């Protein structure tokens, strides 16, 4: 039998030998790969890398356009302008900008559109654009003015994300185990983890048709280029938090479950 990694959707979609593709598509696809990691006919790993790169650039450009004194509504309008100028096709989830106390809100909880960014404040940006038929998703936290605790919170969210992603690359942990590790780490760092934010699928638009659920509930090792790791933390006593997310991808040629052969 061919090794399981050859059945990875990115391999099949991005240039597997024709005879192999004909054999695979004669099989029962549900028996070949977990339905939660299915992709559409136009999926490519290169497309996911492009969508990720564009989304990361967009987050930084949006953050640079946000100034103290702006309302959340004005910041979201600025974000839309940035994405439009960059050639985004559409969004697969609404653009989110949260200021100050709204950084504690979960995905789906609306931010106050009249909230004003202060001169010493914290905010995060979370975008879900589609580029060339592939979904991006990127989020990061930024601080304006002076606020050591806020700066530390933003750094901690990024640090925790990278520590969890490193465990995925090195130890092939399941989605469930990744968030269990995040819980353990965040306690030692002195922050609180939002346990309702547990990551999700991405893919060629729309990934939602595959009904994959949350990364934190996935009992297998997530494949490269299909899952977003999300981290949202809160200050232990003060009313603010930080958010960071990115696509789980290979790093410096690290071996991984779901890796291309």
Order of alpha helices (4+ residues) and beta strands (2+ residues): alpha-alpha-alpha-alpha-alpha-beta-beta-beta-beta-alpha-alpha-beta-beta-beta-beta
